[in-house]
Amino acid sequence: MDNKGLSGAINRKVAIVVATLGRDREVGRLLESLESQSFQNFEVIIVDQNNDRRLKGEIDKYRDRLTIQHISVPEIRGLSRARNIGWRACSAEIYLFADDDCWYPSDFLEKALKAFAREQPHILSGRAADETERSINGRFLDNSTWVDAETVWITQIEWVVFVRREVLQAIDGYDESLGVGELDGSCEGPDLSLRAFESGFNQFYDPDIFGHHLEILVSDPTKADFAKAYLYGRGMGAVLRKHKYGTLSLLNWILRPVAKAVLSLLCLRPRFALLALYTAIGRLRGYFRW
């Protein structure tokens, strides 16, 4: 599709920031999906936290077909730190923070830029889906809506969120104490949105905008799964506390995994019950900071 045939905001340049550690072929799949986009006025910023040159082959494969900036920061850990390095390293009007193991349908950017032109939001969010368009890896609303502090939890996943540069500048990007690599290991995306709302910005959710990811299915929980559930829980609890969600909201988010644990026990699935309890405990400890 000819970008000139799109009107208004559709001609604005997008920056796609990819923080990556420990993956290579998955990054190649992401770049392949970006090469196939119908909208091509974008730059890719790869913030490489690896200690080796594993990404060289994948990046070299696409250098002639994509505008790629490769930033090597092996001394830096933390997803939010890497994302902040990425968006500050380039100048664009709209930013997308892609996971290093996601990929996108060919009309993904075109749809997003049309939504920006139509709704004029400061932040635009979508959902995670498999290639049949079924929602995965979270709960998502079925209908489009303007997002608020209650719906922020069911209207986004970090790698399907577009943010205007003015928002990132106003709130200084991601909170680097949140996200993968930190003790409070999740919810840096909702936190960014909530801080944006507090600064007077808005967010629109459109379920027709979706990216792809492998579906996260746990068949037999391991120690790593328990640790991840706890860290993700802590992240949510920390954000609930930071933004002064009250007792009823906390109870809602604590009782959900507790109910899931009870159901798992009734179904004679004790390890799944334990997994849910790790989430609940993490949320409690994140909220009360203990």
Wavefront OBJ file of the C-alpha trace (Angstrom):
o trace
v 0.000 0.000 0.000
v 1.206 3.501 -0.827
v 1.632 5.484 2.408
v 0.722 8.662 0.531
v -2.776 7.259 0.096
v -3.323 7.445 3.848
v -4.420 10.744 5.348
v -3.618 12.822 8.418
v -1.693 11.071 11.168
v -0.971 8.099 8.937
v 2.083 9.804 7.462
v 3.692 10.270 10.877
v 6.811 8.279 11.555
v 6.694 5.435 14.073
v 9.604 4.113 16.137
v 9.488 0.439 17.160
v 11.655 -0.203 20.219
v 12.700 -3.821 20.806
v 14.481 -4.635 24.061
v 16.004 -8.092 23.799
v 17.975 -10.591 25.848
v 18.655 -14.258 25.151
v 16.784 -14.568 21.852
v 17.777 -14.483 18.196
v 15.460 -16.410 15.852
v 12.448 -14.843 17.561
v 13.867 -11.394 16.797
v 14.233 -12.486 13.190
v 10.555 -13.487 13.068
v 9.595 -10.068 14.438
v 11.728 -8.285 11.834
v 10.214 -10.426 9.090
v 6.729 -9.347 10.188
v 7.813 -5.708 10.195
v 9.261 -6.018 6.711
v 5.825 -7.146 5.490
v 3.931 -4.168 6.948
v 1.693 -2.248 4.554
v 2.771 0.953 6.338
v 6.538 1.382 6.097
v 7.351 4.808 7.536
v 9.027 3.503 10.684
v 12.385 2.873 12.320
v 13.367 -0.141 14.442
v 15.526 0.450 17.514
v 16.962 -2.785 18.900
v 18.281 -2.420 22.448
v 20.523 -5.471 22.716
v 21.306 -6.604 26.276
v 23.171 -9.753 25.196
v 26.825 -10.289 26.022
v 27.454 -11.884 22.620
v 26.824 -11.185 18.935
v 23.903 -13.565 18.529
v 21.745 -10.942 16.817
v 24.248 -9.923 14.147
v 23.013 -12.389 11.552
v 19.343 -11.556 12.019
v 19.958 -7.809 11.945
v 22.258 -7.999 8.910
v 19.578 -9.958 7.037
v 17.161 -7.015 7.250
v 19.449 -3.969 7.226
v 18.865 -3.310 3.518
v 15.095 -3.586 3.899
v 14.419 -1.933 7.259
v 15.803 1.143 8.998
v 17.438 -0.412 12.063
v 19.378 1.214 14.886
v 21.248 -1.396 16.939
v 22.175 -0.311 20.473
v 24.373 -2.748 22.402
v 24.084 -2.393 26.199
v 25.243 -5.723 27.707
v 25.933 -3.984 31.014
v 22.265 -2.948 31.390
v 19.585 -5.224 32.816
v 15.882 -4.578 33.182
v 13.249 -4.336 30.451
v 12.045 -0.864 31.410
v 15.614 0.500 31.437
v 16.180 -0.869 27.943
v 12.932 0.597 26.628
v 13.825 4.009 28.018
v 17.213 3.834 26.310
v 15.455 2.952 23.067
v 12.875 5.712 22.852
v 15.374 8.352 23.935
v 17.786 7.279 21.186
v 15.558 8.375 18.311
v 13.050 11.026 17.379
v 9.614 9.900 16.279
v 6.074 11.001 16.967
v 4.675 7.610 17.952
v 6.411 4.701 19.697
v 5.625 0.990 19.880
v 7.494 -1.194 22.392
v 7.594 -4.638 20.801
v 8.481 -7.815 22.694
v 11.435 -9.660 21.188
v 9.284 -12.786 20.700
v 6.101 -11.260 19.292
v 5.176 -10.633 15.678
v 2.513 -8.644 13.861
v 0.005 -9.083 11.012
v 0.872 -7.152 7.875
v -1.814 -4.490 8.393
v -0.955 -3.910 12.068
v 0.740 -0.516 11.742
v -1.707 0.667 9.108
v -4.662 -0.120 11.384
v -3.014 1.625 14.319
v -2.214 4.796 12.400
v -5.774 4.926 11.037
v -7.058 4.659 14.610
v -4.759 7.520 15.629
v -6.154 9.621 12.799
v -9.742 8.727 13.675
v -9.732 8.947 17.486
v -6.765 11.298 18.115
v -5.622 9.591 21.344
v -2.348 10.149 23.146
v -2.009 6.397 23.745
v -3.528 3.619 21.644
v -3.777 0.033 22.879
v -4.849 -3.332 21.518
v -4.686 -6.986 22.489
v -2.727 -10.211 22.139
v -4.152 -12.788 19.764
v -3.225 -16.014 18.035
v -3.316 -16.180 14.252
v -7.044 -17.014 14.304
v -7.559 -13.626 16.058
v -8.580 -15.301 19.346
v -7.442 -13.339 22.404
v -4.640 -15.002 24.382
v -2.372 -14.347 27.370
v -4.769 -12.096 29.234
v -8.300 -10.780 29.558
v -9.335 -8.154 27.023
v -12.538 -6.219 26.449
v -14.472 -7.132 23.307
v -15.481 -3.547 22.527
v -13.468 -0.416 21.825
v -13.438 2.216 24.573
v -11.627 5.114 26.141
v -9.488 3.671 28.915
v -9.589 4.673 32.578
v -8.039 3.498 35.847
v -10.472 0.580 36.100
v -10.283 -0.697 32.515
v -6.522 -0.191 32.117
v -5.992 -3.781 33.334
v -8.103 -5.360 30.560
v -7.359 -3.098 27.600
v -3.670 -3.524 26.893
v -0.599 -5.652 26.725
v 2.735 -3.847 26.594
v 3.756 -4.856 23.082
v 0.448 -3.672 21.552
v 0.555 -0.138 22.971
v 1.430 2.948 20.918
v 2.535 6.060 22.809
v 3.041 9.580 21.515
v 6.441 11.094 22.202
v 4.916 14.004 24.116
v 3.556 11.503 26.660
v 6.910 9.789 27.142
v 8.643 13.125 27.571
v 6.076 14.421 30.047
v 6.189 11.368 32.340
v 9.845 10.441 31.671
v 9.096 7.066 30.091
v 8.848 3.819 32.013
v 9.297 3.468 35.765
v 12.546 1.496 35.870
v 11.680 -0.154 39.185
v 8.930 -2.127 37.413
v 8.983 -4.883 34.805
v 11.006 -7.935 33.861
v 14.386 -7.922 35.596
v 13.090 -6.162 38.733
v 11.616 -7.470 41.990
v 8.298 -5.891 41.007
v 8.366 -7.816 37.775
v 5.377 -6.622 35.758
v 2.744 -3.945 35.078
v 5.130 -1.292 33.814
v 2.610 -0.767 30.995
v -0.454 -0.054 33.156
v 1.748 2.142 35.330
v 2.811 4.172 32.297
v -0.838 4.623 31.297
v -1.919 5.595 34.812
v 0.854 8.193 35.087
v -0.203 9.516 31.691
v -3.821 9.858 32.873
v -2.619 11.736 35.957
v -0.780 14.147 33.631
v -3.884 14.840 31.546
v -3.340 12.433 28.638
v -5.853 9.889 27.334
v -5.857 6.345 25.926
v -8.090 4.572 23.429
v -8.461 0.777 23.201
v -9.341 -0.912 19.914
v -9.646 -4.738 19.909
v -9.261 -4.751 16.116
v -5.598 -3.873 16.703
v -3.760 -7.005 17.769
v -0.353 -8.609 17.614
v 0.715 -12.243 17.819
v 2.594 -14.201 20.438
v 2.910 -17.821 21.398
v 0.135 -18.694 23.806
v 1.444 -19.126 27.333
v 0.084 -22.444 28.573
v 1.341 -24.063 31.769
v 0.747 -27.835 31.745
v 2.861 -28.715 34.786
v 3.989 -25.716 36.872
v 7.701 -25.591 37.631
v 9.767 -23.578 40.104
v 10.338 -21.042 37.335
v 6.563 -20.708 36.822
v 6.031 -20.150 40.550
v 8.767 -17.500 40.609
v 7.296 -15.749 37.573
v 3.784 -15.763 39.078
v 5.138 -14.217 42.267
v 7.176 -11.512 40.507
v 4.307 -10.632 38.177
v 2.008 -10.484 41.189
v 4.399 -8.163 43.010
v 4.441 -5.835 40.027
v 0.674 -5.523 39.995
v 0.518 -5.030 43.756
v 3.173 -2.315 43.562
v 1.252 -0.443 40.871
v -2.032 -0.743 42.787
v -0.315 0.808 45.814
v 1.539 3.465 43.811
v -1.677 4.729 42.239
v -3.671 4.537 45.461
v -6.177 1.870 44.512
v -8.347 1.212 47.553
v -9.182 -1.860 49.595
v -12.000 -3.019 47.313
v -9.730 -3.017 44.263
v -7.018 -4.854 46.178
v -9.511 -7.463 47.393
v -10.775 -7.941 43.848
v -7.289 -8.682 42.520
v -6.348 -10.854 45.518
v -9.546 -12.908 45.591
v -9.394 -13.759 41.894
v -6.296 -15.995 42.191
v -7.482 -17.265 45.588
v -10.740 -18.428 43.995
v -8.720 -20.012 41.195
v -6.607 -21.823 43.805
v -9.717 -23.192 45.524
v -11.149 -24.368 42.210
v -7.845 -26.036 41.321
v -7.836 -27.894 44.648
v -11.400 -29.066 44.057
v -10.254 -30.358 40.670
v -7.344 -32.173 42.358
v -4.718 -29.953 40.738
v -2.624 -28.871 43.735
v 0.295 -27.441 41.740
v -2.047 -25.123 39.852
v -3.555 -24.086 43.184
v -0.060 -23.245 44.410
v 0.658 -21.281 41.245
v -2.445 -19.139 41.824
v -1.492 -18.615 45.466
v 1.958 -17.382 44.410
v 0.195 -14.740 42.318
v -2.010 -13.705 45.254
v 0.922 -13.577 47.665
v 2.947 -11.537 45.198
v 0.126 -9.000 44.819
v -0.207 -8.707 48.590
v 3.507 -8.275 49.154
v 3.825 -5.811 46.298
v 0.984 -3.726 47.674
v 2.134 -3.702 51.284
v 5.876 -3.628 50.390
v 6.924 -6.624 52.490
l 1 2 3 4 5 6 7 8 9 10 11 12 13 14 15 16 17 18 19 20 21 22 23 24 25 26 27 28 29 30 31 32 33 34 35 36 37 38 39 40 41 42 43 44 45 46 47 48 49 50 51 52 53 54 55 56 57 58 59 60 61 62 63 64 65 66 67 68 69 70 71 72 73 74 75 76 77 78 79 80 81 82 83 84 85 86 87 88 89 90 91 92 93 94 95 96 97 98 99 100 101 102 103 104 105 106 107 108 109 110 111 112 113 114 115 116 117 118 119 120 121 122 123 124 125 126 127 128 129 130 131 132 133 134 135 136 137 138 139 140 141 142 143 144 145 146 147 148 149 150 151 152 153 154 155 156 157 158 159 160 161 162 163 164 165 166 167 168 169 170 171 172 173 174 175 176 177 178 179 180 181 182 183 184 185 186 187 188 189 190 191 192 193 194 195 196 197 198 199 200 201 202 203 204 205 206 207 208 209 210 211 212 213 214 215 216 217 218 219 220 221 222 223 224 225 226 227 228 229 230 231 232 233 234 235 236 237 238 239 240 241 242 243 244 245 246 247 248 249 250 251 252 253 254 255 256 257 258 259 260 261 262 263 264 265 266 267 268 269 270 271 272 273 274 275 276 277 278 279 280 281 282 283 284 285 286 287 288 289 290
